[in-house]
């Protein structure tokens, strides 16, 4: 009995000191962020809880009182909307990376991406092309812009299938239900997809820049812990981890190394 | 208000509940009259979609329809395209999803038919099939309508399966519940409100028909 009590107290103690912070993140971070969080926990002991979704979806949840401390968006518009609505702690907006869009096909696909680039989508063997939902996902809007940029949107629009977020778009093509997908480079480089297919990087001038931006939400009761976590993103260790997932640094945060066009 | 999504969903529900009459009656017949020892396992399997998370069903359907499964490849060789992200794919997913909502009322009403009527019919020389057609089916009208209406209403409100296998294509797989989800996610509350209200009213009407049909007439009249 006393043992049980001691155990209960121990649990109560862990709960009292844990002070997890809750992070809502765009789906393109679904592979990179867990690694980042693990590195951060190792360094500081700070536990971080992650929720993934499309940026639009998460913005809307935040508006409706979701208990998030930090929000990682796949473009800057959503955090700007939240700033305008007074839901962001002053001065916390940080553009931590630029997201890249890629055309991804499964390993057994007959398409030659290096030769054809995005024109490969016109191949008759491509019955379905998965993209994220442009209404809620920045990568979906980037995909539509890129298709328009190359002048093939009207030819392929009837073959587009929309994932709820860019992770689902990746899953649609990874599972073989779509023959090609316009997805995040971070997914193409993630262990789950890396060995299973090939990709072609869509040039940056084909779609509006996907400025990945993070903010601390003003509703958070753990402002300090949340700000510290965001500061960790500026750490070289964090930057190189993000780089390994294909996230390049935005020009204004640039501190040497490879320059983004 | 997205009328395209609304009529698409009504079409899906009508096709699914009609097909479920054809599929559900033989299954319900077997469940009612079989004396097989392991029948309860089949009953449990038929009832599964009631408790199974739609995401589980959606996941299996997606994998089963994909080009990696034999079924998916067979369909692809037949039609030239995969089943996922098509209206037919949604029909198949919805058939599974709404099966118990048709079969259970069917079986319950078949089972409620007085067995002495069946024996009388048999003694007058009717085969079991004739007895079923002339005695059981007419007496089970209310159960048949209930099963049709419930599977119709259940398909109208389907979300998880469609989210996982639909691909949100306007006019093909964007059903009304997906449309409401999109409207809410884009903070378009007034449009979501109108569509949600319409769905609420339709669902209420369908259930009113079901309960109205199944009431014992005037048993709970206000003048009592």
Interface residues (C-beta under 8 A of the other chain):
Chain A: X54 X56 X57 X59 X60 X63 X127 X128 X130 X133 X135 X136 X160 X161 X162 X163 X164 X172 X175 X176 X177 X178
Chain B: X62 X63 X65 X66 X67 X68 X72 X80 X81 X82 X84 X85 X163 X167 X168 X169 X173 X182 X184 X185 X186 X187
